[in-house]
């Protein structure tokens, strides 16, 4: 009698700097990874309510500003230095749950974490990909918040990429994404990088259609790298 042998799923840990689950992101990621993968989500802010986040993690003037969202969809600004210990706890938890790799759902810079499995920190990897694709030409970058603009310019310049920035939050209603894309339409740029995991496939399509430029989207780029690693 034939017996079906079911292939064991590959466990992938996913860490958001906000709260999990991030159904808004995972819908696009699962569409690429498919049924072979089991996704386990953790959020740095899972144990905190909105007021606690505002009181304990809001950036100071000299902070590295990160932008994420609460479980109820509200946008929050975070000081990177204040959430690093929470992210390390998330990594440890996901390793204890036998994840084969862990993806950080943030395009900001992070220090070296302690980890035993593959840890995918997107910023440097994505900056290097964009730098090679642009080949010395200017790149358009969309970021969620105006307080990130100077910091974003510094990070990209550090990796040898000259950028032009537009601001549009993925967590706010309205047509701000379209307006940002319109700002790039007549610019001499080689491509657009949407510099936040919060931007969706639909937003990418809107940016491409409106600007007429090639567009890189971090969440789907990360998913394709994971798929390549374990397929």
MODA-V172709 format. One record per backbone hydrogen bond with DSSP energy under -1.0 kcal/mol. NH is the residue of the N-H (numbers start at 1). CO is the residue of the C=O. E is the energy in kcal/mol with one decimal. If there is no record, write none. Layout:
nh = [NH,NH]
co = [CO,CO]
e = [E,E]
//
This chain:
nh = [10,12,13,14,15,16,19,25,26,27,29,30,31,32,33,34,37,38,40,42,44,45,46,48,53,54,55,56,57,63,66,68,70,73,76,78,79,80,82,83,84,87,88,89,90,91,92,93,94,95,96,98,99,100,102,103,104,105,106,120,126,127,128,129,130,131,132,133,134,135,137,139,140,141,142,143,148,149,152,153,154,155,156,157,158,160,161,164,166,168,179,180,181,182,183,184,187,189,190,192,193,194,195,195,196,199,204,205,206,207,208,209,210,211,212,216,221,222,223,224,225,226,227,228,229,230]
co = [36,38,101,40,103,42,69,22,22,23,25,26,27,29,29,30,34,10,12,14,16,18,43,45,49,50,51,52,53,60,78,76,74,70,68,66,57,64,79,80,80,83,84,85,86,87,88,89,90,91,92,95,94,11,118,13,120,15,104,102,122,123,124,125,126,127,128,129,130,131,134,162,191,164,193,166,145,146,148,149,150,151,152,153,154,157,156,139,141,143,175,176,177,178,179,181,184,187,138,214,140,216,142,193,194,196,200,201,202,203,204,205,206,207,208,192,217,218,219,220,221,222,223,224,225,226]
e = [-2.3,-2.8,-3.0,-2.6,-2.8,-2.4,-1.8,-1.1,-2.9,-1.6,-1.7,-3.3,-1.2,-1.2,-2.4,-2.3,-1.2,-2.7,-2.5,-2.4,-2.5,-2.7,-1.5,-2.1,-2.2,-2.4,-2.2,-2.1,-2.5,-2.0,-2.8,-2.5,-2.9,-1.9,-2.6,-3.1,-2.6,-2.6,-1.3,-1.3,-1.0,-2.1,-2.1,-1.6,-1.8,-2.3,-2.2,-2.3,-2.4,-2.2,-2.1,-1.9,-1.7,-3.2,-2.7,-3.0,-2.5,-3.6,-1.8,-3.4,-3.2,-2.9,-2.1,-2.0,-2.5,-2.6,-2.0,-2.2,-2.7,-1.4,-1.7,-2.4,-2.8,-2.9,-2.0,-2.2,-1.9,-1.3,-2.9,-2.4,-1.9,-2.4,-2.5,-2.5,-2.2,-1.9,-2.2,-2.2,-2.3,-2.9,-2.2,-2.1,-2.2,-2.5,-1.4,-1.5,-1.6,-1.7,-2.9,-2.4,-3.2,-2.1,-2.0,-1.0,-2.1,-1.2,-2.4,-2.5,-2.2,-2.5,-2.8,-2.6,-2.4,-2.7,-2.3,-2.8,-2.0,-2.7,-1.7,-2.1,-1.6,-2.2,-2.5,-2.0,-2.0,-1.6]
//
